[in-house]
Amino acid sequence: MSTISVNNKTRNIIDPRSVVLGLMATLALLFVYLKVMGFVDWSWVWVLGPIWILPVAVVALTTAGLILATVVMFAAVIVVAWLEDDREEQSSD
């Protein structure tokens, strides 16, 4: 928990990352408990899912964003080259 001061008033701010990580850890512990006690018959991959799903999602979204940015930049370079070529053809006429 962070503390900030606004207009000479102190307020406690909860960091959302801490909340998410705490929720993931709590879910992982709950799922492990349920698996060990025999209440669920899930694969260990899914029991430990709260630990690995968030990092995998972050990596996947980052990769998708980088790919999208690369495609957009490549398209922009092609369009600029096409416009410059068109401008050169018009000026030579």
Secondary structure, 3 states (H helix, E strand, C coil): CEEEEECCEEEEECCHHHHHHHHHHHHHHHHHHHHHCCCCCCCHHHHCHHHHHHHHHHHHHHHHHHHHHHHHHHHHHHHHHHHHHHHHHHHHC
